[in-house]
Amino acid sequence: MTKTVKLSATGVEDEVLKKFKQLVIARYGALRGYMGKALTEAMMLWINKEESEVKEKGEGNG
């Protein structure tokens, strides 16, 4: 089982959060119980993108 932690949305622009919530509801049909799932997916996509870019930059230095 994966450990979960509460995440405070401080620093997120209101319009970004509003659009994110709308899309969560459009995809899953509800916000409750699915926002964390969508946030985790979004974070993993960002992490993978950043790791790829860091790796590419590192390969160019050799």
C-alpha positions, 0 to 999 in steps of 0.5 A: 500500500502506498503512503499518502500525505495531505498536500496544501495547495498554497501558491497555486493560482486560482484559475489553474486550480479551478481548471484542474478541478473542472478537468478532474470532474470531467474525467472521473465524474467527481472531485472527492476521492479523485483529486489526489489521484489526478495530482499524483498523475500530474506530478509523476508526469512532471517528474518524468519530464524533468528527469528526462531533461536533466539526463539529456543535459548530463549526456551532453556534458560528456 
